[in-house]
């Protein structure tokens, strides 16, 4: 519980959603000092990685971000994979498989359902395979090996590299950067004092910026105000995340949200920005009797599930609402009420032409 609260506090402060107050100022001072050597190390590593990138003989699209987590990167990967599959391309998503127990290169899906356990390949890769029919998914400790596997053994004609903006060892034809329109650079500080993975100047490498949560701020004004001077020639696509479907985690069946909209609900989220998920549910009219946040990629233990059942009973909730990524990790949980996953789709609000032109240029290359 204590570690979870610390993680939640750091996420809110580093993400720019909460100001630092006494007595946490001393801790923030130490984190700021620690960010200085990190900044220097990242600068050197990125320079070394970019010296001789590995070339690939098929188009490569990288999807990444400037900060750690919470920008909607996975829905963007799924959206792009679906678009390219629909256009008739043989698509493979290659990921490192964050948090997985396996090593080396592993096949997650051949374009149908996942053929590996989520713990072996990571929750995001598993979810991507679950939601992108027609696109293969591969995880690899070394992305170059994963690309070679996808091209040689799966016949991939285009590669989508997941979370690879800072992975400069592999050449790419397009760098797509996901940016949260509310907090484009978090609190503006590098790790561990902030959420920035590298200096904001790195955004100049992007070929396309996809700004998420634009419905909350009336467009991408904050993105342009924060990053516009550093990437004035980079097109910005304005998007939002909208609920696409609700499904029962136990049975996999689609549900009508009207059936449980009037009851008391427990919301559970183990993602980088759980508050955004809770706010979305409330905006949809759901009555949240309680909400529980866990760290991103959290592997739920027996103790966690016991705590959730206590919270469920105390709240007198008739159902649990959770994210699709959490549904992957909660698949074996059988509480006395339904566990309902909320499916999210990316919706383009403005700048569709920028996205279309970028994908067309990549495939022509």
Steps between C-alpha positions, in 0.01 A plus 500: 500500500781743593695428180183544296433840656859610437472392137168685466653815656803488271284447193285802582794729584735390222213504252420861581159424651588597860728760658765408755428603857698484824637254625537337158719791382814333639426176314438697181835677547682164511310378194598815313867443583469141379352619169823681408719190450204328335472785248869477415486121466196514270666759277809281459299180446278656234803637316666158501183321390457730201850447357427192288132396502405159362326533164181306422378412151131560583332821624540558874270722709609577854242598762635645823487793736710757679378404846446174686147367466158658489494641146280244325782334310346151492166616350701685233694183414175307474339773289792511254518120476129478422526775238788331321338153515180645357706651216624151412847507652671217687562664838713393795519683832838456669530581868752449775222351714537715810473306828498155339660197660627354172826580324619523142255508209148359533194487279188641666257471208493413131212741446237300684474451875805507733684170517713589804421581863495867588764461772744358243453782248374799703149638545521765225627260233231248599227767484628620161481144367150463643371816329680501163369213291705461185819647646774281645654594835857417602692581817878508505771602744683645198256669264723437197463126563124539532482686168707234323273228642188686383637557149667164438259263676168685495532682166438844650488781245491784752624518859351704784756540777328546835664739749809564291542877469824484701606168343715649225694182419234412241435729204141607452299668225264684735518597865155546656508664843203476735449812713244562775338831409439581867862450611728472193824483701368411846648742752777585252773307683700193409477167682485442793382852595261504204368269232717616210711222348718748316536875447199657321731591211472136396148565369666644186568139388126436472332472163150519648361600840176339613351703783260304720229624740438802280131501591599605853685816396320603184773386262878483499571859606702386802707267282583776253572748780737256670666322207416713198824696501701177517307324222332777302498298176360180653127446430274450802205260488238574767327196651306377798434163660138388490340190652439249223350203681442339838565130547488244776853398596390148598293413192635746242144594403409858403275681746253786481630777733144610567447183702736613777513877457266564794672277758790560738830398339860434603757636252843333486793621287866401493615736225727802479216752533217335696334834581431551130317166488293585809412844360389344173268259683344781700457701180305206356260515795622201703457520877840411645457394862875445531812508283829315542819594317804276454835570327526449125546134394421388855484121539210440739585279797267290715522773764402766244194302395401446863525874559287569192231263624494680835464834322231346282300388803548830684382699198204266443592511132309293246788478249868581443606726213860475381721568199569248225864486603399417857253244368796306361652483849170442681378221273516237776319707763150377588334744742129467585409776249581544128837646399444721197776625270461833324635487146657822371537615139698791358284761327660761273350845554720710273800436276386179333663620179838523676470141616389375158781683321761364744387139460479533121853640485633216716343227290624658177853504640 
